[in-house]
């Protein structure tokens, strides 16, 4: 009887440990996939929300965004973003800190703006990594949608290029 009790207790402890650490593993996997440079389009009120009246609402922006993971197993890092309005030519660049928590990506920009990336997917199709989803504010209001492709990463030849060259090429697309 004692053996059955000890075995059951051991299995319960193993299960609790596995459940406790599984969300951390998932978050670090997401962070690992994000690490690198992405280029694509942001559509919506994102920049109006960030910068106020100087930007017109609901616009399309060409975006280059780079996530730099703190270490291979970290769930956070820092980043850089360059955006250019397709219609007006207005542009902005900013730096940010980011963190993956419970499957959501939290971004804190250096200008004080905070956003959450939710309902996203990072996947590979035809040999190209894609990242698409939605930005929302901390109150849960939708701000914009985005669709990016990976243009440089830790394990790609493009990672040796300078970010300025990649940014310029990404915006020209």
C-alpha positions as CSV (number, residue, x, y, z in Angstrom):
1,X,0.0,0.0,0.0
2,X,2.8,2.4,0.9
3,X,4.4,1.8,-2.6
4,X,1.1,2.8,-4.3
5,X,0.8,5.9,-2.1
6,X,4.5,6.9,-2.8
7,X,4.1,6.3,-6.6
8,X,0.8,8.3,-6.7
9,X,2.4,11.1,-4.7
10,X,5.5,11.1,-7.1
11,X,3.3,11.2,-10.2
12,X,1.2,14.1,-8.8
13,X,4.4,16.1,-8.0
14,X,5.7,15.4,-11.5
15,X,2.4,16.5,-13.1
16,X,2.3,19.7,-11.0
17,X,6.0,20.5,-12.0
18,X,5.2,19.8,-15.7
19,X,2.1,22.1,-15.7
20,X,4.0,24.8,-13.8
21,X,6.9,24.9,-16.3
22,X,5.0,24.3,-19.5
23,X,3.8,27.9,-20.0
24,X,7.4,29.2,-19.5
25,X,8.6,26.7,-22.2
26,X,5.9,27.9,-24.6
27,X,6.7,31.5,-23.9
28,X,10.4,31.0,-24.6
29,X,9.6,29.1,-27.8
30,X,7.5,32.0,-29.0
31,X,10.3,34.5,-28.1
32,X,12.8,32.3,-29.9
33,X,10.6,32.3,-33.0
34,X,10.2,36.1,-32.8
35,X,14.0,36.8,-32.6
36,X,15.0,38.5,-35.8
37,X,13.8,41.1,-38.3
38,X,10.4,41.2,-39.8
39,X,9.0,43.3,-42.6
40,X,5.4,43.9,-43.8
41,X,2.3,45.9,-43.4
42,X,0.4,47.3,-40.4
43,X,-3.2,48.4,-41.1
44,X,-5.4,50.4,-38.7
45,X,-5.4,53.1,-36.1
46,X,-2.1,51.9,-34.5
47,X,-0.1,55.1,-35.3
48,X,-3.0,57.4,-34.5
49,X,-3.2,55.7,-31.1
50,X,0.6,56.0,-30.6
51,X,1.2,59.5,-31.9
52,X,-2.1,61.3,-31.7
53,X,-3.5,63.9,-34.2
54,X,-0.3,64.2,-36.3
55,X,-1.2,60.9,-38.0
56,X,-4.4,60.3,-39.9
57,X,-6.6,57.4,-38.7
58,X,-6.8,54.0,-40.3
59,X,-3.8,54.0,-42.6
60,X,-1.5,51.4,-44.2
61,X,2.1,51.4,-43.0
62,X,5.2,49.6,-44.3
63,X,6.9,48.3,-41.2
64,X,10.3,46.9,-40.4
65,X,10.4,45.5,-36.8
66,X,13.3,43.7,-35.1
67,X,13.1,41.6,-32.0
68,X,16.3,40.9,-30.2
69,X,16.0,38.2,-27.6
70,X,18.0,38.7,-24.4
71,X,19.3,35.1,-24.6
72,X,18.3,31.9,-26.4
73,X,15.9,30.8,-23.7
74,X,14.7,34.3,-22.6
75,X,11.1,35.4,-22.9
76,X,12.0,39.0,-23.4
77,X,14.3,41.4,-25.2
78,X,14.5,44.7,-26.9
79,X,13.7,45.9,-30.4
80,X,13.6,48.5,-33.1
81,X,10.8,49.6,-35.4
82,X,10.7,51.7,-38.5
83,X,7.4,52.6,-40.1
84,X,6.5,54.6,-43.3
85,X,3.0,55.6,-44.3
86,X,2.2,54.4,-47.8
87,X,0.1,57.4,-48.7
88,X,1.7,60.4,-47.0
89,X,5.4,59.3,-46.8
90,X,5.4,60.1,-43.0
91,X,7.8,57.9,-41.2
92,X,8.8,57.1,-37.6
93,X,11.4,55.0,-35.8
94,X,11.4,53.9,-32.2
95,X,12.9,51.4,-29.8
96,X,11.1,49.2,-27.4
97,X,11.3,46.5,-24.8
98,X,9.2,43.3,-25.2
99,X,8.2,40.3,-23.2
100,X,6.2,37.1,-23.9
101,X,3.8,36.3,-21.0
102,X,1.2,33.6,-21.0
103,X,1.3,33.5,-24.8
104,X,0.8,37.3,-25.3
105,X,3.5,39.6,-26.5
106,X,3.8,42.9,-24.5
107,X,5.6,45.8,-26.1
108,X,6.7,49.0,-24.2
109,X,7.9,51.7,-26.6
110,X,10.4,54.3,-25.5
111,X,7.8,57.0,-26.0
112,X,5.6,55.5,-23.3
113,X,3.2,53.7,-25.5
114,X,2.3,50.1,-24.5
115,X,0.7,47.5,-26.7
116,X,-0.2,43.9,-26.6
117,X,0.1,41.5,-29.6
118,X,-2.6,38.9,-29.4
119,X,-4.4,36.4,-31.7
120,X,-1.2,36.0,-33.7
121,X,0.5,33.2,-35.4
122,X,4.1,32.5,-36.3
123,X,4.4,29.9,-39.0
124,X,6.4,28.8,-42.0
125,X,5.0,28.6,-45.5
126,X,7.0,27.9,-48.7
127,X,10.2,28.3,-46.7
128,X,9.3,31.7,-45.4
129,X,8.5,32.5,-41.8
130,X,5.4,34.6,-41.4
131,X,4.0,36.5,-38.4
132,X,0.5,38.0,-38.4
133,X,-2.0,39.1,-35.8
134,X,-3.4,42.1,-33.9
135,X,-2.2,45.0,-31.8
136,X,-4.4,46.0,-28.9
137,X,-4.0,48.5,-26.1
138,X,-3.8,47.4,-22.5
139,X,-7.5,47.8,-22.1
140,X,-8.2,45.2,-24.8
141,X,-9.2,47.7,-27.6
142,X,-8.1,46.7,-31.1
143,X,-5.7,49.1,-32.7
144,X,-4.4,47.4,-35.9
145,X,-3.7,44.2,-37.7
146,X,-0.3,43.2,-39.1
147,X,1.2,40.8,-41.6
148,X,5.0,40.3,-41.6
149,X,7.6,38.0,-43.2
150,X,10.9,37.3,-41.6
151,X,13.7,39.1,-43.4
152,X,16.6,38.2,-41.0
153,X,17.2,36.0,-38.1
154,X,19.8,34.3,-36.0
155,X,20.1,31.3,-38.3
156,X,19.8,33.1,-41.7
157,X,22.3,34.5,-44.1
158,X,20.5,37.8,-44.0
159,X,21.4,38.3,-40.4
160,X,24.9,39.5,-41.5
161,X,23.4,42.5,-43.3
162,X,23.3,45.8,-41.5
163,X,19.8,46.7,-40.1
164,X,19.8,50.0,-42.2
165,X,20.1,48.0,-45.4
166,X,17.4,45.6,-44.4
167,X,15.1,48.4,-43.3
168,X,15.5,50.3,-46.6
169,X,14.9,47.1,-48.6
170,X,11.9,46.2,-46.5
171,X,10.3,49.6,-47.0
172,X,10.8,49.5,-50.8
173,X,8.7,46.3,-51.1
